[in-house]
Amino acid sequence: IRCITWYVCKIIPIDKKKIVFSSYYGRGYADNLKYIAEQLKDKNYKLIWMVKDDNEAKTLPSEITPCKIMSLSWVYHLSTAAVWIDNCRKVFKFKKESQFYIQTYHGGGGGKKCERDAADKLGEEYVKMSIKDAHNTDLMISSDRFMTNLYHHSFWYDGPVAELGYPRYDILLKKDKSAEKRKVDAFFHFDSDCHYILYAPTFRNDYSFKPYSMDFKRVLDCCEKRFHKKFVMLVHLHPNVATRFSEIQYNSQIINATVYPDMQELMAVSDILIGDYSSVNLEFSLMKKPVFRFAMDTDDYRNDRDMYYEMTEYPFPLAENNEDLIHAIETFDNREYLLALEHFHEKVGVILNPYSSEQCARLIEDYFDMGCNKCEFMARNDKLWK
């Protein structure tokens, strides 16, 4: 029935006021898409957000309509929206020539290898989907010069790129984060004088939890002694293993933050990040706060996915066991760290633009103002594209 619906909807004209958002194949109100939607939700557009269940739908503001993925409504809205915005490869059967597809992606800055560079690890079906998705993408948003080059060389993509920075970086780059701090404090029921360490590891292809075997209490004690603050550890797992959060022992100081809908807000209010291989390390470092890498399986991970830079090229202290992590915290030199960070940011070509979401939204508004004329829109903004 869904397949027939795709064919029926091919003959329905697009709605020149409709935008469809899809984040992580049905997750809720977060990532780059949230920050673009925030700029558009009070304007005269029909905003549709694809969700996998009612819990994800509850994260949406009232101005945005939820739609369950793989439903007949999902087919209808995808078929009739003038604009698609995604942060992952898109699942769809047909895209009309008049539809404009913006891909913001979700990683950046030389983390783990991806797309064509890791094709042998991703599976044949994913590669097919990626090639189709790239062919149908009209515009990609880049976080840095490294990602711009990667889009062109490794994403099976030869279209335009807008180097605006990621919209989700806006919250990290703004000076006043007091509203976000109050929001996170209230969500977890902590006082305003609470300080946060964010632990945000990526997933492993075998979904193993062994690499997450951190001595949380010892790390907390060490951070409190080194940075002279009372800390709580927020543990935010990757979406691919989010449902297994119960495998970590939580208490009043070690908190399950995987349930929090927007990781960007958690980053914005945290004083320290402990990551491993993902681009979250670079994102957090935009605030020039300490980043530590806790990675017990560097050889296995390198053999599985590998990284775009050698482990030692990153400016973030690397710990391959708990003793190394304690030592890295105890000997952390902020001045030395900031110098290494500045050099790495220059190497990656980081775009420090606190207005990315506003500029992305303005592009979409311009597209609608031009009557969804793709050729005219692309030509008028030609100087912006890389």
MOPECOR-V480053 format. One record per pair of residues at least 12 apart in sequence whose C-alpha atoms are under 6 Angstrom apart, sorted by the first residue. I is the first residue (numbers start at 0). J is the second residue. D is the distance in whole Angstrom. If there is no record, write none. Layout:
I:J:D
I:J:D
This chain:
1:71:6
8:78:6
13:79:4
13:80:6
13:81:6
14:79:6
14:80:6
14:81:6
15:81:5
16:44:5
16:45:6
17:44:6
17:45:5
17:80:5
17:81:6
18:46:5
18:80:5
18:82:5
18:83:6
19:47:5
19:48:6
19:83:5
20:48:5
20:84:5
20:85:6
21:49:5
21:85:5
22:85:6
22:86:6
23:87:6
25:49:5
25:50:4
25:51:5
26:50:6
26:55:6
27:55:4
27:58:6
28:58:6
28:59:6
29:261:5
30:167:6
31:166:5
31:167:5
34:166:6
34:356:6
35:356:5
35:360:6
40:62:6
46:63:5
47:63:6
47:64:5
47:65:6
48:65:5
48:66:6
49:65:6
49:66:5
49:67:6
49:68:6
50:66:6
50:67:5
50:68:6
51:67:5
51:68:6
81:98:5
82:98:6
82:99:5
82:100:6
83:100:5
84:101:5
84:102:6
85:102:5
86:102:6
86:103:5
86:104:4
86:105:5
87:104:6
100:136:5
100:137:5
101:138:5
101:139:6
102:139:5
103:139:6
103:140:5
106:278:6
107:146:6
107:278:5
108:347:6
109:307:5
110:277:5
110:278:5
110:306:6
111:305:6
111:306:4
112:304:6
112:305:6
112:306:5
112:307:6
114:154:6
115:153:5
130:155:6
133:155:6
133:156:5
138:159:5
138:160:6
139:160:5
140:160:6
140:161:5
141:162:5
141:164:6
142:164:4
142:165:5
143:348:5
143:349:4
143:350:5
144:348:5
145:347:5
159:384:5
159:385:6
160:384:5
160:385:5
161:384:5
163:355:5
164:350:5
164:352:6
164:355:6
166:355:5
166:356:4
169:353:4
171:267:5
172:353:6
180:268:5
194:230:5
195:230:5
195:231:5
195:232:6
195:269:5
195:270:6
196:232:5
196:269:6
196:270:6
196:271:5
196:272:6
197:232:6
197:233:5
197:272:5
198:233:6
198:234:5
198:272:6
198:273:5
199:235:5
199:236:6
199:274:5
200:274:5
200:275:6
201:237:5
202:237:6
210:295:5
231:252:5
232:253:5
233:254:5
233:256:5
234:255:5
234:256:5
235:256:5
235:257:4
236:257:6
271:289:5
272:290:5
273:290:6
273:291:5
273:292:6
274:292:5
275:292:5
275:293:5
275:294:5
290:315:6
291:315:5
291:316:5
292:317:5
292:318:6
293:318:5
294:319:5
295:319:4
295:320:6
314:339:5
314:340:6
